[in-house]
Structures are given as structure tokens and as C-alpha cells.
Amino acid sequence: MENRSTPSNFIKNVITEDLRTGKVKEVITRFPPEPNGYLHIGHAKAIWINFTLADEFGGKTNLRFDDTNPAKEDTEYVNSIQEDVKWLGYEWEELRFASDYFEEMYKRAELLITKGKAYVDDLSADEIRQLRGTLTEPGKNSPHRDRSIEENLDLFRRMRAGEFKDGEKVLRAKIDMASPNINLRDPVIYRITHAHHHNTGDKWCIYPMYTFAHPLEDAIEGITHSLCSLEFEDQRPFYDWVVAECEMPAVPHQYEFGRLNLAQTMTSKRKLKLLVDEGHVDGWDDPRMPTISGLRRRGYTPEAIRKFVYEAGISKSQGLVDLQMLEHFIREDLKLTVPRTMAVLRPLKVVITNYPEGQTEWLEAENNTENEEMGVRQIPFSREIYVERDDFMENPPNKYFRLFPGNEVRLKHAYFIKCNEVIKDENGEVVELHCTYDPETKSGSGFTGRKVKGTLHWVEASQAVPAEFRLYEPLISAEEADEAVEVEGLDSSVEKSEPSFLDQLNPKSIEILQGFVEPALKDSVAQDKFQFFRHGYFNVDSKYSAPGHLVFNLIVSLKSSFQPPKQG
């Protein structure tokens, strides 16, 4: 795999020093998604960091599902995450689940209670929040904070036994309600949830909170470097407290890096799920979605995504990456590997009146002008063809070099044609052009008699293959694209109301057109990719395309103003 090593970065320096000093003998990392949605482009960076750094130092990486919230988790998400990680090109050492450790976590929670480090609280979530304090004011103790160890053990065991309703009681760590770090003000570590769990069924009705479970999982698995996004930095003191007070034999350490934020791209799984649930998109794999499965269906390649996150790099700061940077790398990945063919998305028929009726000739066309090894193909040409409706204007402005009455253009791989007559319907709409061709001007014949400034793509009419084309723009309007950072794991169980969110959707995010492609594309199958002359790169859709009904997704346009970073 290309780019197996990471560029120099602070985490790499830490690992190098840990190995040199003997602090760790082997590097063990983990990628720990919550199975409450599909992976998105931001996860690609976390995947790359964890797997590539471990591999670079001869270590290993576990794929672990942090499945501590059964109300929002599903085996569909578990399966999709595994598929995405494999598709990106990574292999995990072991497949683990937080739920594999529920019994161990429960025992550690009881240990905290016996040490006077945890207590059962009867306050509601709102009451706990009200007593937590602010960044400038300390919190206030719960009236239940000083329960005896015996009473807390009894209540906690009764919580496990199912004697209480959801939200009736919680288990809280007993730390410091006056701590300047709000995360240390007696955080909740267990809550009651009577819900069926995808992995443990109905065995449990109490579940550990993510921030309590995560450090325990790392310690149980012997993770040496727990790599998290920067929003977890304030949680690190609690992470260390849990590992220490639960007396875990292995002591992992957490390191934070800046998350990947992509301009004009929404990566809140909660919001993405809302789009799916309410039918605003065609599922998690909608090509407009920033999910890995959506990018795959649209036509992105794992190589392009890996190169993108490599260039985005690893740092301690948050940053916004230009969407054009991602688009640049898919262009670079495809430009020498996919055929360059012709497709007409908005067809307008052209009749070449001086071309013999009933005659078809086959013209030679190179498959990729930048890669001769891809060879050539034969394309039909006859009296009737289709051109783009946008390539004709009856009353053009100055410096318009395409078709208009009296003007001559070159047909790509074929001849010069001249527009002589415009045919309209009863509503005055142009439905057909009558042109003449010059047989002396055949492409490749060496003709130099005169030049034309316009070259048009086209498809021969009698053998044209009908096709559907789906053109995409960002799902979120550019001026509305900024969103608050939402920390996965820390807020996944919190419901929020944002009535303005759906108002940000771009009504032009998809346009569906019916046109034609060359006959050579007739047998195209899902994930076949092409560059359509002057239109862009397209991918055969994996959901709706079928024999006799080709559907192409626009991957990316042909050009942009983006300048890639300089190497070295």
C-alpha cells in the first residue's frame, strides 16, 4: 500500500521515544467507533492514523466497537464499519466489542464503590446538570453523595437486577465538584437503560458511559497509545483517573490530534442519521453523503482517500480542509487509469444531411491521451448523432465557438460539421439541427486546410446507449456549511433540537439527466469509472444501475483551481 509511513508528527515522536526508552515493548493502537451510524470522511483520518502508525512500528491495531449505548446501536452499523475499514485497505489484529468487557467493567465499578470513589445518585439528568456549575463557578454536591459504601453497593446491585426504571438512578464517580475541569465534577459512569443490546441481548439493563468504558477497554486490551481527536483533551484527566482508581494492570496513555474537518461537509452522525431517517437522502450510501459508503458509491477510490488524509497530516490544532483538496486526489488517481469516452447528458439531435443514408463507419479513438498503454477503441459515426443541447445557441454572444447557424465546428474523433438549419417544434423549442460535414476533414487524416475553434463531443444516434446521469453539488449550501464540533462518544446519548438544520440543505445537491453514452459502455457494471469528455469523471452506480438501465454518478468535475501541496 502506498504511503505506509506517516510524515513527521508529534505522535510519531512520542512512540519513537517510548520504544527507545523501553516504556513500551510493542505499539498497540485501536480504532474504536460507536456502532450508531456509518463511518464518514473524518473517520478516515482516525483509521489511517491508528493503523498506519502501528504498522510503521511493527505493532498492531484492534478494531473495537464502543457499543455502550444499545438504544442507538445496530448490527447494520457494525457490519458497515467493518466493510468500510477493509475497503480502505486496512486489516485489524483483533475484533473487539466494549460489551465483551461489561462484566469486568461492572466489577471495576463495584471496586470504586468499595473505595468510596463512586456513589448511586437519585437526581435526574437535568438536576445533575444544574448542580454541575459553570466554567467559573464550582458545582454543588448531590444530597446523595455521602451515602454509605454498603448502601451504594446495595443500590448498584439492585440497578443491575432491574429494580429501577430508566433514569431513576445513576452511578457517579466521586471526585471533586469544585474541580476547574468540569469533567471531574462527579461524572456519571453508569445509567439504567432497559433496551435490547445487539451483542448481549437482554443480559444487562445498566450500561457504562462511554467516558468510563473507554479507558477500561484500552487498559484491558493493553493499548499503548490511545489516539483520540482533540475534543477529548479535557477528558484525559478523567481517563487517567479511571485507569488508576480502577487499578488496571496495564496503563494506556491518551494522545489527542486535530480532527479532520472538511469544508462544505457535515460530519455529525446524529445529523446524517436524521437525513436518512426522514428521507432527505437515499440512505447512508447516498453519493452526496460524506460517509465512506457514500464516497465509495459515488466513485471515490480508497487510494485517493488515503492520499488525502496523508496530505492533511497530523497536528494538535483543528483546521478546515478545502473540499477541493479531496477532489484533487481523486482526479489524480483516475486521470491515468480510466477510459476517456463521450457521453451526451442533454441530447440534441443533429442530422448530417450530406452524409449517405444507411451508412455507418467506425472511427478510431484513443482511450486515454495521457496513457497510450490503454489503447484505442472503435466508435460508430453515421448520418444522425446527438450533441449537447448546451453546445448550440441560435443567437450566440461574441466569442462563442460552438454550434450556431452558419458556424463550423470539429466533432471529436470525426469531422468538421456546419450548422445550416434549425428545426423547432410548435412551441418554438429547438428539437433538431441540420448540418453538413466535410469528408476531407476526418480526424487523423492530416487535414490542415483550415482551422475551427470549437470541438464538440457527440454520440452516434442509432447505437447510442440510453443512460441516466446524476450530477451532484455539496449537500449543504456553502454559506451554511459551518457547524459546531460534535464530539463522538461524549454526546451521542444527548438529544438536541436544531430546527434550522434542514433549512441549510442545498436544493440543487442533485440533478438527474437522461442522455446517451457510446455503445462501448453498454456492458458497464457497478464501480466502472470513466472520464466523459468535457463533463468530468463518472462512476457506474452500485444501487440503481442494471443491464439495460445504466446510471452514472458524477465523481468530480475535470478541473479546479486547487493547488496541491508541494512535496518534500
SEVEX-252761 format. One record per residue (C-alpha): residue number from 1; z negated, x, y. Coordinates in Angstrom, 1 decimal. Layout:
N
REC   i      w      u      v
REC NUM      Z      X      Y
...
***
This chain:
568
REC   i      w      u      v
REC   1    0.0    0.0    0.0
REC   2    0.8    1.3    3.5
REC   3   -1.9    2.2    6.0
REC   4   -4.5    2.7    3.3
REC   5   -6.7    4.7    5.7
REC   6   -8.2    3.3    8.9
REC   7   -7.9    5.0   12.2
REC   8  -10.9    6.9   13.5
REC   9  -13.7    4.4   14.4
REC  10  -17.5    4.3   14.7
REC  11  -18.0    2.6   11.3
REC  12  -15.9    5.2    9.6
REC  13  -18.0    7.9   11.3
REC  14  -21.2    6.2   10.1
REC  15  -20.0    6.1    6.5
REC  16  -18.9    9.7    6.6
REC  17  -22.3   10.8    7.8
REC  18  -24.1    8.6    5.3
REC  19  -22.2   10.2    2.4
REC  20  -22.6   13.7    3.8
REC  21  -26.4   13.4    4.1
REC  22  -26.8   11.6    0.8
REC  23  -28.1    8.4    2.4
REC  24  -25.7    6.6    0.1
REC  25  -24.1    7.8   -3.0
REC  26  -21.3    5.2   -3.1
REC  27  -19.8    2.9   -0.5
REC  28  -20.1   -0.8   -1.4
REC  29  -18.9   -3.5    1.0
REC  30  -18.3   -7.2    0.7
REC  31  -16.1   -9.8    2.2
REC  32  -18.4  -12.9    2.5
REC  33  -16.6  -16.1    3.6
REC  34  -18.1  -19.5    3.6
REC  35  -16.0  -21.9    1.4
REC  36  -15.9  -24.5    4.1
REC  37  -12.3  -24.1    5.2
REC  38   -9.2  -21.9    4.8
REC  39   -9.1  -18.3    6.0
REC  40   -7.4  -17.6    9.3
REC  41   -5.9  -14.6   11.0
REC  42   -9.3  -13.5   12.3
REC  43  -10.5  -13.1    8.7
REC  44   -7.6  -10.8    8.0
REC  45   -9.3   -8.2   10.1
REC  46  -12.6   -8.5    8.3
REC  47  -10.8   -8.4    5.0
REC  48   -8.9   -5.3    6.0
REC  49  -12.0   -3.5    7.3
REC  50  -14.1   -4.1    4.3
REC  51  -11.6   -3.4    1.6
REC  52   -9.8   -0.5    3.3
REC  53  -13.0    1.4    4.3
REC  54  -14.5    1.1    0.9
REC  55  -11.2    2.1   -0.8
REC  56  -10.8    5.1    1.6
REC  57  -14.2    6.5    0.5
REC  58  -13.7    5.7   -3.2
REC  59  -16.0    2.7   -3.1
REC  60  -15.7   -0.9   -4.0
REC  61  -15.7   -4.3   -2.3
REC  62  -17.1   -7.6   -3.6
REC  63  -15.6  -11.0   -2.8
REC  64  -18.7  -13.2   -2.2
REC  65  -18.8  -16.8   -1.2
REC  66  -21.7  -17.7    1.1
REC  67  -22.0  -21.2   -0.4
REC  68  -25.3  -22.2    1.1
REC  69  -24.2  -25.5    2.7
REC  70  -22.9  -27.9    0.0
REC  71  -22.2  -30.7    2.4
REC  72  -19.2  -28.8    3.8
REC  73  -18.0  -26.7    0.9
REC  74  -15.4  -27.4   -1.8
REC  75  -13.7  -25.7   -4.7
REC  76  -10.4  -26.2   -2.8
REC  77  -11.6  -23.7   -0.3
REC  78  -12.9  -21.3   -3.0
REC  79   -9.5  -21.2   -4.6
REC  80   -7.5  -20.9   -1.4
REC  81   -9.7  -18.0   -0.2
REC  82   -9.1  -16.1   -3.5
REC  83   -5.4  -16.7   -3.2
REC  84   -5.2  -15.5    0.3
REC  85   -7.1  -12.3   -0.3
REC  86   -4.8  -11.5   -3.3
REC  87   -1.7  -12.4   -1.2
REC  88   -2.8  -10.0    1.5
REC  89   -2.8   -7.3   -1.2
REC  90   -6.5   -6.7   -1.9
REC  91   -8.5   -6.7   -5.2
REC  92  -12.2   -7.2   -5.3
REC  93  -14.6   -5.4   -7.6
REC  94  -16.7   -8.5   -8.5
REC  95  -16.5  -12.2   -7.6
REC  96  -19.9  -13.4   -6.5
REC  97  -21.5  -16.5   -5.1
REC  98  -24.6  -16.9   -2.9
REC  99  -25.5  -19.7   -5.3
REC 100  -25.7  -17.2   -8.1
REC 101  -28.9  -16.0   -6.4
REC 102  -30.6  -19.2   -5.5
REC 103  -33.5  -18.7   -7.9
REC 104  -34.1  -15.2   -6.6
REC 105  -33.9  -16.4   -3.0
REC 106  -36.4  -19.1   -3.8
REC 107  -38.8  -16.6   -5.3
REC 108  -38.5  -14.4   -2.2
REC 109  -39.2  -17.4    0.0
REC 110  -42.4  -18.0   -2.0
REC 111  -43.3  -14.3   -1.6
REC 112  -43.1  -14.8    2.2
REC 113  -45.4  -17.8    2.0
REC 114  -48.0  -15.9   -0.1
REC 115  -47.8  -13.1    2.5
REC 116  -48.4  -15.5    5.4
REC 117  -44.9  -14.9    6.6
REC 118  -43.5  -18.4    6.2
REC 119  -44.6  -22.0    6.6
REC 120  -43.5  -25.5    6.0
REC 121  -42.8  -27.4    9.2
REC 122  -42.5  -31.2    9.7
REC 123  -40.8  -31.0   13.0
REC 124  -37.3  -32.4   13.4
REC 125  -34.4  -30.1   14.3
REC 126  -34.4  -31.4   17.9
REC 127  -38.2  -30.8   18.2
REC 128  -37.8  -27.3   16.9
REC 129  -35.1  -26.7   19.4
REC 130  -37.2  -28.0   22.2
REC 131  -40.1  -25.7   21.4
REC 132  -37.9  -22.6   20.9
REC 133  -37.9  -21.7   24.6
REC 134  -35.2  -20.0   26.6
REC 135  -33.9  -16.5   27.2
REC 136  -36.5  -16.2   30.0
REC 137  -39.3  -18.4   28.6
REC 138  -41.2  -17.9   25.3
REC 139  -41.3  -20.6   22.7
REC 140  -44.3  -22.7   21.6
REC 141  -45.9  -22.7   18.2
REC 142  -45.4  -25.7   15.9
REC 143  -48.5  -27.7   15.2
REC 144  -47.9  -26.9   11.6
REC 145  -47.7  -23.2   12.0
REC 146  -51.2  -22.5   10.8
REC 147  -51.1  -24.4    7.5
REC 148  -52.8  -22.5    4.7
REC 149  -50.9  -20.5    2.2
REC 150  -51.9  -23.0   -0.5
REC 151  -50.7  -26.0    1.4
REC 152  -47.4  -24.3    2.3
REC 153  -46.8  -23.3   -1.4
REC 154  -47.5  -26.9   -2.5
REC 155  -45.2  -28.4    0.1
REC 156  -42.4  -26.0   -0.6
REC 157  -42.5  -26.6   -4.3
REC 158  -42.5  -30.3   -3.6
REC 159  -39.5  -29.8   -1.4
REC 160  -37.7  -28.2   -4.3
REC 161  -38.9  -31.1   -6.6
REC 162  -37.1  -33.6   -4.4
REC 163  -40.1  -35.4   -3.0
REC 164  -38.8  -35.4    0.6
REC 165  -35.8  -36.7    2.4
REC 166  -33.2  -34.7    4.3
REC 167  -34.6  -33.3    7.5
REC 168  -38.2  -34.4    6.6
REC 169  -39.4  -30.8    6.2
REC 170  -38.1  -27.2    6.6
REC 171  -39.4  -23.8    5.7
REC 172  -39.6  -21.4    8.7
REC 173  -40.2  -17.7    8.8
REC 174  -43.4  -16.8   10.7
REC 175  -42.5  -14.1   13.1
REC 176  -43.1  -14.3   16.9
REC 177  -42.5  -17.4   19.1
REC 178  -42.7  -15.1   22.1
REC 179  -40.1  -12.6   21.0
REC 180  -37.5  -11.8   23.6
REC 181  -35.0  -12.2   20.8
REC 182  -34.7  -16.0   20.2
REC 183  -33.5  -15.3   16.7
REC 184  -37.0  -14.1   15.8
REC 185  -38.8  -17.2   17.0
REC 186  -39.7  -18.6   13.6
REC 187  -36.2  -19.3   12.4
REC 188  -35.6  -22.0    9.8
REC 189  -34.9  -20.4    6.4
REC 190  -34.7  -23.4    4.1
REC 191  -33.7  -27.0    4.7
REC 192  -33.5  -30.1    2.5
REC 193  -30.0  -31.3    1.6
REC 194  -29.5  -33.8   -1.2
REC 195  -25.9  -33.0   -1.8
REC 196  -23.8  -32.1   -4.8
REC 197  -23.0  -28.3   -4.9
REC 198  -19.6  -27.2   -6.1
REC 199  -21.2  -24.4   -8.2
REC 200  -24.7  -25.5   -9.1
REC 201  -24.2  -29.3   -9.2
REC 202  -27.4  -31.2   -8.6
REC 203  -29.8  -28.5   -9.6
REC 204  -31.0  -27.9   -6.0
REC 205  -31.9  -30.1   -3.1
REC 206  -33.2  -27.3   -0.9
REC 207  -30.8  -24.7    0.3
REC 208  -31.4  -21.3    2.1
REC 209  -30.0  -21.0    5.6
REC 210  -27.1  -18.5    6.0
REC 211  -29.1  -16.0    8.1
REC 212  -31.8  -15.9    5.4
REC 213  -29.5  -15.8    2.4
REC 214  -27.0  -13.3    3.7
REC 215  -29.3  -10.2    3.9
REC 216  -30.7  -11.1    0.5
REC 217  -27.3  -11.3   -1.1
REC 218  -26.4   -7.9    0.4
REC 219  -29.6   -6.4   -1.0
REC 220  -29.2   -7.9   -4.4
REC 221  -25.6   -6.6   -4.7
REC 222  -26.6   -3.2   -3.4
REC 223  -24.2   -3.4   -0.4
REC 224  -24.5   -0.2    1.6
REC 225  -22.6   -1.2    4.7
REC 226  -22.8   -4.9    5.7
REC 227  -19.9   -5.2    8.2
REC 228  -20.1   -8.2   10.5
REC 229  -18.4   -9.4   13.7
REC 230  -20.2   -8.6   16.9
REC 231  -21.8  -12.0   17.3
REC 232  -24.2  -11.1   14.6
REC 233  -25.7   -8.2   16.5
REC 234  -28.6  -10.3   17.8
REC 235  -29.3  -11.4   14.3
REC 236  -29.7   -7.8   13.0
REC 237  -33.4   -7.6   13.7
REC 238  -33.9  -10.8   11.5
REC 239  -31.6   -9.3    8.9
REC 240  -33.8   -6.2    8.7
REC 241  -37.0   -8.3    8.7
REC 242  -35.8  -10.4    5.8
REC 243  -34.9   -7.3    3.7
REC 244  -38.2   -5.7    4.5
REC 245  -40.6   -8.6    4.2
REC 246  -38.9   -9.9    1.0
REC 247  -39.5   -6.4   -0.4
REC 248  -35.9   -5.9   -1.6
REC 249  -35.5   -2.7   -3.6
REC 250  -32.1   -2.0   -2.1
REC 251  -31.9   -1.8    1.7
REC 252  -28.5   -2.6    3.2
REC 253  -27.7   -1.9    6.8
REC 254  -25.6   -4.2    9.1
REC 255  -22.9   -2.9   11.4
REC 256  -21.0   -5.0   13.9
REC 257  -17.4   -4.8   15.1
REC 258  -15.4   -6.8   17.6
REC 259  -13.8   -9.9   16.1
REC 260  -10.1  -10.5   16.3
REC 261   -9.2  -13.0   19.0
REC 262   -5.5  -13.9   19.2
REC 263   -4.2  -15.3   22.5
REC 264   -3.0  -19.0   22.3
REC 265   -4.6  -19.2   18.9
REC 266   -7.6  -21.4   17.9
REC 267   -9.6  -20.0   15.0
REC 268  -12.7  -22.3   14.9
REC 269  -12.7  -23.6   11.3
REC 270  -14.5  -26.7   12.5
REC 271  -11.7  -27.5   14.9
REC 272   -9.0  -26.6   12.4
REC 273  -10.6  -28.9    9.9
REC 274  -10.6  -31.7   12.5
REC 275   -6.9  -31.2   13.0
REC 276   -6.4  -31.5    9.2
REC 277   -8.7  -34.4    8.6
REC 278   -7.2  -36.5   11.5
REC 279   -3.6  -35.8   10.5
REC 280   -2.7  -33.9   13.7
REC 281   -1.1  -31.2   11.4
REC 282    0.4  -31.1    8.0
REC 283   -2.6  -29.7    6.1
REC 284   -4.3  -26.3    6.2
REC 285   -1.0  -24.7    5.5
REC 286    0.9  -26.2    8.3
REC 287    3.1  -23.4    9.7
REC 288    1.6  -24.0   13.2
REC 289   -1.9  -23.3   11.9
REC 290   -3.4  -19.7   12.3
REC 291   -4.6  -19.9    8.6
REC 292   -3.4  -17.2    6.2
REC 293   -1.7  -20.0    4.1
REC 294   -0.1  -21.4    7.3
REC 295    1.3  -18.0    8.2
REC 296    2.5  -17.5    4.6
REC 297    4.3  -20.8    4.6
REC 298    5.8  -20.1    8.0
REC 299    7.2  -16.8    6.6
REC 300    4.9  -14.1    7.7
REC 301    4.5  -11.2    5.2
REC 302    1.3   -9.5    4.1
REC 303    2.8   -6.2    5.2
REC 304    3.2   -7.5    8.7
REC 305   -0.3   -8.9    8.9
REC 306   -1.8   -5.6    7.6
REC 307    0.1   -3.6   10.1
REC 308   -1.0   -5.9   12.9
REC 309   -4.7   -5.6   12.1
REC 310   -4.3   -1.9   11.6
REC 311   -2.9   -1.5   15.2
REC 312   -5.6   -3.9   16.6
REC 313   -8.1   -1.4   15.4
REC 314  -11.9   -1.4   15.1
REC 315  -14.2   -1.2   18.1
REC 316  -17.5   -2.5   19.3
REC 317  -16.0   -4.6   22.0
REC 318  -14.5   -8.1   22.0
REC 319  -10.9   -8.3   23.1
REC 320   -8.0  -10.7   23.2
REC 321   -4.9   -9.6   21.4
REC 322   -1.5  -10.7   22.6
REC 323    0.2  -13.1   20.2
REC 324    3.4  -11.2   20.8
REC 325    1.9   -8.2   19.0
REC 326    1.6  -10.1   15.8
REC 327    5.2  -11.4   16.3
REC 328    6.4   -7.8   16.9
REC 329    5.2   -6.7   13.5
REC 330    6.9   -9.5   11.5
REC 331   10.1   -8.7   13.3
REC 332    9.7   -5.0   12.4
REC 333    9.0   -5.9    8.8
REC 334   12.1   -8.2    8.5
REC 335   14.8   -6.6   10.6
REC 336   16.0   -4.2    7.8
REC 337   15.2   -6.3    4.8
REC 338   16.6   -9.8    5.3
REC 339   20.2  -11.0    5.5
REC 340   21.7  -11.9    8.8
REC 341   23.6  -15.1    8.4
REC 342   24.8  -18.0   10.5
REC 343   23.3  -21.5   11.0
REC 344   24.1  -24.3   13.4
REC 345   21.0  -26.2   14.4
REC 346   22.5  -28.7   16.8
REC 347   26.1  -29.1   15.5
REC 348   29.2  -30.0   17.5
REC 349   32.4  -30.3   15.5
REC 350   35.4  -28.1   16.5
REC 351   38.9  -28.9   15.3
REC 352   41.3  -25.9   15.5
REC 353   44.5  -27.8   16.0
REC 354   46.9  -25.0   15.2
REC 355   45.2  -23.9   12.0
REC 356   47.0  -25.1    8.9
REC 357   45.6  -28.3    7.4
REC 358   44.2  -27.9    3.9
REC 359   43.9  -24.1    4.2
REC 360   40.7  -22.1    3.7
REC 361   40.4  -18.4    4.0
REC 362   37.5  -16.1    3.2
REC 363   36.3  -13.7    5.7
REC 364   34.1  -10.6    5.1
REC 365   30.8  -10.4    6.9
REC 366   28.1   -7.7    6.7
REC 367   24.7   -8.9    5.6
REC 368   22.7   -6.6    7.9
REC 369   24.4   -4.5   10.5
REC 370   21.3   -2.1   10.5
REC 371   21.2   -1.7    6.8
REC 372   24.6   -1.1    5.1
REC 373   22.9   -1.0    1.7
REC 374   22.6   -4.8    1.9
REC 375   26.4   -5.0    1.5
REC 376   28.7   -7.8    2.6
REC 377   29.4  -11.5    1.8
REC 378   32.4  -13.8    2.0
REC 379   32.3  -16.8    4.3
REC 380   34.9  -19.6    4.4
REC 381   37.0  -20.4    7.5
REC 382   39.2  -23.5    8.0
REC 383   40.6  -26.0   10.5
REC 384   37.2  -27.6   11.1
REC 385   34.0  -25.8   12.0
REC 386   30.6  -26.5   13.6
REC 387   29.3  -24.7   16.6
REC 388   26.1  -25.1   18.6
REC 389   26.1  -28.0   21.0
REC 390   24.3  -25.7   23.4
REC 391   27.3  -23.4   23.3
REC 392   29.6  -25.8   25.2
REC 393   29.5  -27.1   28.8
REC 394   32.1  -29.3   30.3
REC 395   31.3  -28.1   33.8
REC 396   29.6  -24.7   33.5
REC 397   28.0  -22.7   36.2
REC 398   29.2  -19.3   37.2
REC 399   28.9  -16.5   34.6
REC 400   28.8  -19.0   31.7
REC 401   30.7  -17.2   29.0
REC 402   30.7  -19.7   26.1
REC 403   32.9  -22.6   25.4
REC 404   34.3  -24.8   28.2
REC 405   37.7  -26.3   28.9
REC 406   40.2  -23.5   29.2
REC 407   37.9  -20.7   28.2
REC 408   38.3  -18.4   25.2
REC 409   35.5  -17.0   23.0
REC 410   35.2  -15.0   19.9
REC 411   33.9  -16.6   16.7
REC 412   31.5  -14.2   14.9
REC 413   33.4  -12.5   12.0
REC 414   36.5  -14.6   12.7
REC 415   39.0  -15.3   15.5
REC 416   39.3  -16.0   19.2
REC 417   39.5  -19.7   20.0
REC 418   40.3  -21.5   23.2
REC 419   39.0  -24.9   24.2
REC 420   41.8  -27.3   25.1
REC 421   40.5  -30.9   24.8
REC 422   37.1  -32.6   24.9
REC 423   36.6  -35.8   22.8
REC 424   34.0  -38.3   23.8
REC 425   32.6  -41.5   22.4
REC 426   32.3  -44.8   24.1
REC 427   29.1  -43.7   25.8
REC 428   30.7  -40.6   27.3
REC 429   28.9  -38.2   24.9
REC 430   30.9  -35.2   23.7
REC 431   31.5  -35.5   19.9
REC 432   34.3  -33.1   19.2
REC 433   36.2  -30.2   20.7
REC 434   39.9  -29.5   20.1
REC 435   40.7  -25.8   20.2
REC 436   43.4  -23.4   19.3
REC 437   43.0  -20.0   17.6
REC 438   44.9  -16.7   18.0
REC 439   45.7  -15.4   14.5
REC 440   46.2  -11.9   15.9
REC 441   42.5  -11.6   16.9
REC 442   41.0  -11.7   13.4
REC 443   37.7   -9.8   13.3
REC 444   38.1   -6.3   11.7
REC 445   41.9   -6.3   12.3
REC 446   41.7   -3.7   15.1
REC 447   42.9   -6.1   17.7
REC 448   42.4   -4.8   21.3
REC 449   44.9   -6.9   23.2
REC 450   42.3   -8.5   25.4
REC 451   38.6   -9.0   25.5
REC 452   36.3  -12.0   25.8
REC 453   32.7  -12.1   27.0
REC 454   31.3  -14.7   24.6
REC 455   30.7  -14.5   20.9
REC 456   29.6  -17.7   19.1
REC 457   28.2  -18.3   15.6
REC 458   29.6  -21.1   13.6
REC 459   29.7  -22.7   10.1
REC 460   32.8  -23.9    8.3
REC 461   32.6  -27.7    8.1
REC 462   33.9  -28.6    4.6
REC 463   31.5  -26.3    2.8
REC 464   28.6  -26.3    5.2
REC 465   25.2  -26.9    3.6
REC 466   23.1  -29.6    5.4
REC 467   19.7  -28.2    6.4
REC 468   16.6  -29.1    8.3
REC 469   15.2  -26.6   10.8
REC 470   11.6  -26.7   12.1
REC 471   11.0  -24.9   15.4
REC 472    7.5  -24.0   16.5
REC 473    5.5  -23.3   19.6
REC 474    1.8  -22.5   19.8
REC 475   -0.3  -25.4   18.7
REC 476   -2.5  -25.0   21.8
REC 477   -0.9  -25.1   25.2
REC 478   -1.0  -21.6   26.8
REC 479   -3.1  -22.7   29.8
REC 480   -5.7  -24.4   27.5
REC 481   -5.9  -21.7   24.8
REC 482   -9.2  -20.1   25.7
REC 483  -12.1  -21.2   23.6
REC 484  -15.7  -20.3   23.2
REC 485  -16.5  -17.9   20.4
REC 486  -17.9  -19.8   17.4
REC 487  -19.9  -17.7   15.0
REC 488  -19.2  -18.4   11.4
REC 489  -22.3  -18.8    9.4
REC 490  -24.6  -19.3   12.4
REC 491  -23.4  -22.7   13.5
REC 492  -21.4  -24.0   10.5
REC 493  -24.0  -26.7    9.9
REC 494  -24.2  -27.8   13.6
REC 495  -22.1  -30.8   14.7
REC 496  -20.6  -30.6   18.2
REC 497  -18.8  -33.1   20.3
REC 498  -15.8  -31.9   22.3
REC 499  -13.8  -34.9   23.4
REC 500  -11.3  -32.8   25.4
REC 501  -10.3  -30.6   22.4
REC 502   -7.5  -32.7   21.1
REC 503   -6.1  -33.1   24.7
REC 504   -5.2  -29.4   24.5
REC 505   -2.7  -29.9   21.7
REC 506    0.8  -28.9   22.6
REC 507    3.1  -31.9   22.2
REC 508    6.1  -29.5   21.8
REC 509    4.5  -27.5   19.0
REC 510    7.1  -28.7   16.5
REC 511   10.7  -29.7   16.8
REC 512   12.7  -30.8   13.8
REC 513   16.5  -30.5   13.9
REC 514   19.3  -31.4   11.4
REC 515   22.1  -28.9   11.1
REC 516   24.0  -26.7    8.7
REC 517   23.9  -23.2    7.1
REC 518   26.6  -21.1    5.3
REC 519   27.4  -22.1    1.7
REC 520   25.9  -18.7    0.6
REC 521   22.5  -20.2    1.3
REC 522   22.9  -23.2   -0.9
REC 523   20.6  -22.0   -3.7
REC 524   17.9  -20.6   -1.4
REC 525   14.3  -21.1   -2.7
REC 526   10.9  -21.1   -1.1
REC 527   10.0  -18.0    0.8
REC 528   13.6  -16.7    1.0
REC 529   14.0  -15.3    4.5
REC 530   17.0  -15.0    6.8
REC 531   17.9  -13.9   10.3
REC 532   20.1  -16.6   11.8
REC 533   22.4  -15.2   14.4
REC 534   21.0  -15.7   17.9
REC 535   18.3  -18.1   16.7
REC 536   15.6  -15.9   15.0
REC 537   14.0  -15.3   11.7
REC 538   13.6  -18.2    9.3
REC 539   11.8  -18.9    6.0
REC 540   12.5  -21.5    3.4
REC 541    9.6  -23.9    3.4
REC 542    7.5  -24.0    0.3
REC 543    6.3  -27.6    0.6
REC 544    9.3  -29.7    1.6
REC 545   12.4  -27.6    0.8
REC 546   14.1  -28.6   -2.5
REC 547   17.5  -28.3   -4.1
REC 548   19.9  -30.4   -2.0
REC 549   17.4  -30.5    0.8
REC 550   16.9  -27.2    2.5
REC 551   14.1  -26.9    5.0
REC 552   13.8  -23.7    7.2
REC 553   10.7  -22.7    9.2
REC 554   11.2  -20.6   12.3
REC 555    9.1  -17.5   11.8
REC 556    9.7  -15.8   15.1
REC 557   12.4  -15.5   17.7
REC 558   14.7  -12.5   17.8
REC 559   13.3  -10.7   20.9
REC 560   10.3  -10.4   23.1
REC 561    9.1   -8.3   26.0
REC 562    6.2   -6.9   23.9
REC 563    5.9   -3.1   23.8
REC 564    4.3   -1.8   20.6
REC 565    1.5    0.8   20.9
REC 566    2.7    4.4   20.7
REC 567    2.0    6.2   17.5
REC 568   -0.1    9.4   17.5
***
